[in-house]
Amino acid sequence: MANQHKLRVAVIGGGIGGLSFAVSLRKLCGSCVKIDIYETAHAFTEAGAGIGLWPRVWHTMEALGLADDLSAIATSSGFAGQGQQIELRKSDRTTHGGSALSVPSAVWTQLAGTRGFHRAVFLAVLNAHLPPNPSYTAHFHKRLVSYATSPSDPEATILTFADGSTAVCDLLVGCDGIRSAIRGTMYQSQPTSVDPIWSGSIAYRSLVPRKVLAKAYPEHPLLTKSLQVGLTSS
Ligand SMILES: Cc1cc2nc3c(=O)[nH]c(=O)nc-3n(C[C@H](O)[C@H](O)[C@H](O)COP(=O)(O)OP(=O)(O)OC[C@H]3O[C@@H](n4cnc5c(N)ncnc54)[C@H](O)[C@@H]3O)c2cc1C
């Protein structure tokens, strides 16, 4: 079938959500659709260090045919159940000898089999499984501003980007993260704002070289146990 007769699917955002969707669509219907991914960045990239895939998500990855490639780059596979431990601690007790919080057995069951990945490497595996050209095209430096129904074809949607360019699709999929322009456009007629609101909680991460930690806190639990998860101190 020629490209112009295929369903034109536009995916806004090439993060974990957008690329997972594109890989899933390929698995479901091969080259029966034309997929265009529009990403505001210069490439498919992920900020941040690690991400954990819980067992149920892993089953989805298996179904998508990604298990072998992902297993090859996993930084850990199955924290619990293999003699390893996760401890939950209040952040202010991590270095002060406080005891770990008790973890309900249901949570342990979920944690068993959780796999860890470097975010950028994980995204690279998804990228490698995207459909081949010409049924799929990535467009970088494309920040969606808004969308609207095409005036000439009520079944088509016109996409408008920050650089003034436009594109057309039959199906629009918003994977553009927490400040989604898709959501903003979809709910623009709502009386109340749909912009994200700060809840009052902050999550932050940082990396400390193991050697530096060992020098400052030789007995730190991170050096003797598998994984410590810090919770808020209040
Ligand atoms: C500290 C922290 C730890 C986490 N740990 C885990 C974990 O261990 N396991 C887990 O499963 N989840 C975890 N999460 C959640 C997980 O990271 C997110 O759910 C996931 O990254 C969301 O992916 P996404 O593709 O929907 O959005 P994003 O990752 O935000 O991707 C959105 C993409 O869209 C692009 N974009 C944005 N706006 C536009 C636009 N207007 N036009 C075009 N492109 C646009 C962005 O550049 C980006 O590439 C964690 C989150 C945080 C903050």
The ligand as an SDF file (V2000), in Angstrom:
LIG
                    3D

 53 58  0  0  0  0  0  0  0  0999 V2000
   13.0110   10.7980   40.0480 C   0  0  0  0  0  0  0  0  0  0  0  0
   12.1360    9.8840   39.2140 C   0  0  0  0  0  0  0  0  0  0  0  0
   12.3170    8.5130   39.2680 C   0  0  0  0  0  0  0  0  0  0  0  0
   11.5220    7.6590   38.5010 C   0  0  0  0  0  0  0  0  0  0  0  0
   11.7500    6.3020   38.5730 N   0  0  0  0  0  0  0  0  0  0  0  0
   10.9950    5.4740   37.8310 C   0  0  0  0  0  0  0  0  0  0  0  0
   11.2430    4.0630   37.8590 C   0  0  0  0  0  0  0  0  0  0  0  0
   12.1450    3.5810   38.5350 O   0  0  0  0  0  0  0  0  0  0  0  0
   10.4590    3.2600   37.0920 N   0  0  0  0  0  0  0  0  0  0  0  0
    9.4470    3.7760   36.2980 C   0  0  0  0  0  0  0  0  0  0  0  0
    8.7590    2.9920   35.6260 O   0  0  0  0  0  0  0  0  0  0  0  0
    9.1950    5.1110   36.2530 N   0  0  0  0  0  0  0  0  0  0  0  0
    9.9480    5.9620   36.9880 C   0  0  0  0  0  0  0  0  0  0  0  0
    9.7110    7.3000   36.9370 N   0  0  0  0  0  0  0  0  0  0  0  0
    8.6400    7.7920   36.0550 C   0  0  0  0  0  0  0  0  0  0  0  0
    9.1180    7.7820   34.6120 C   0  0  0  0  0  0  0  0  0  0  0  0
   10.3950    8.3880   34.5310 O   0  0  0  0  0  0  0  0  0  0  0  0
    8.1240    8.5680   33.7670 C   0  0  0  0  0  0  0  0  0  0  0  0
    6.8300    8.0400   33.9600 O   0  0  0  0  0  0  0  0  0  0  0  0
    8.4760    8.4520   32.2980 C   0  0  0  0  0  0  0  0  0  0  0  0
    9.7800    8.9190   32.0420 O   0  0  0  0  0  0  0  0  0  0  0  0
    7.4880    9.2730   31.4820 C   0  0  0  0  0  0  0  0  0  0  0  0
    7.8240    9.0770   30.1260 O   0  0  0  0  0  0  0  0  0  0  0  0
    7.0930    9.8950   28.9960 P   0  0  0  0  0  0  0  0  0  0  0  0
    7.6640    9.4340   27.6910 O   0  0  0  0  0  0  0  0  0  0  0  0
    5.6190    9.8320   29.1870 O   0  0  0  0  0  0  0  0  0  0  0  0
    7.4690   11.4240   29.2710 O   0  0  0  0  0  0  0  0  0  0  0  0
    8.8920   12.1260   29.2070 P   0  0  0  0  0  0  0  0  0  0  0  0
    9.9780   11.2110   29.6360 O   0  0  0  0  0  0  0  0  0  0  0  0
    8.7280   13.4310   29.9180 O   0  0  0  0  0  0  0  0  0  0  0  0
    9.1170   12.3870   27.6490 O   0  0  0  0  0  0  0  0  0  0  0  0
    8.4240   13.4020   26.9780 C   0  0  0  0  0  0  0  0  0  0  0  0
    9.1600   13.6780   25.6770 C   0  0  0  0  0  0  0  0  0  0  0  0
    8.3850   14.6030   24.9240 O   0  0  0  0  0  0  0  0  0  0  0  0
    9.2140   15.6720   24.4780 C   0  0  0  0  0  0  0  0  0  0  0  0
    8.3320   16.8370   24.4140 N   0  0  0  0  0  0  0  0  0  0  0  0
    7.7990   17.5210   25.4430 C   0  0  0  0  0  0  0  0  0  0  0  0
    6.9830   18.4890   24.9840 N   0  0  0  0  0  0  0  0  0  0  0  0
    7.0000   18.3950   23.6280 C   0  0  0  0  0  0  0  0  0  0  0  0
    6.3560   19.1320   22.5960 C   0  0  0  0  0  0  0  0  0  0  0  0
    5.5170   20.1460   22.8660 N   0  0  0  0  0  0  0  0  0  0  0  0
    6.5950   18.7770   21.3160 N   0  0  0  0  0  0  0  0  0  0  0  0
    7.4500   17.7290   21.0010 C   0  0  0  0  0  0  0  0  0  0  0  0
    8.0830   17.0070   21.9590 N   0  0  0  0  0  0  0  0  0  0  0  0
    7.8620   17.3440   23.2480 C   0  0  0  0  0  0  0  0  0  0  0  0
   10.3140   15.7940   25.5410 C   0  0  0  0  0  0  0  0  0  0  0  0
   11.4820   16.4060   25.0130 O   0  0  0  0  0  0  0  0  0  0  0  0
   10.5360   14.3190   25.8900 C   0  0  0  0  0  0  0  0  0  0  0  0
   11.4750   13.7000   25.0430 O   0  0  0  0  0  0  0  0  0  0  0  0
   10.5040    8.1880   37.6720 C   0  0  0  0  0  0  0  0  0  0  0  0
   10.3200    9.5770   37.5960 C   0  0  0  0  0  0  0  0  0  0  0  0
   11.1290   10.4120   38.3630 C   0  0  0  0  0  0  0  0  0  0  0  0
   10.9230   11.9120   38.2650 C   0  0  0  0  0  0  0  0  0  0  0  0
  1  2  1  0
  2  3  1  0
  2 52  2  0
  3  4  2  0
  4  5  1  0
  4 50  1  0
  5  6  2  0
  6  7  1  0
  6 13  1  0
  7  8  2  0
  7  9  1  0
  9 10  1  0
 10 11  2  0
 10 12  1  0
 12 13  2  0
 13 14  1  0
 14 15  1  0
 14 50  1  0
 15 16  1  0
 16 17  1  0
 16 18  1  0
 18 19  1  0
 18 20  1  0
 20 21  1  0
 20 22  1  0
 22 23  1  0
 23 24  1  0
 24 25  2  0
 24 26  1  0
 24 27  1  0
 27 28  1  0
 28 29  2  0
 28 30  1  0
 28 31  1  0
 31 32  1  0
 32 33  1  0
 33 34  1  0
 33 48  1  0
 34 35  1  0
 35 36  1  0
 35 46  1  0
 36 37  1  0
 36 45  1  0
 37 38  2  0
 38 39  1  0
 39 40  1  0
 39 45  2  0
 40 41  1  0
 40 42  2  0
 42 43  1  0
 43 44  2  0
 44 45  1  0
 46 47  1  0
 46 48  1  0
 48 49  1  0
 50 51  2  0
 51 52  1  0
 52 53  1  0
M  END
$$$$
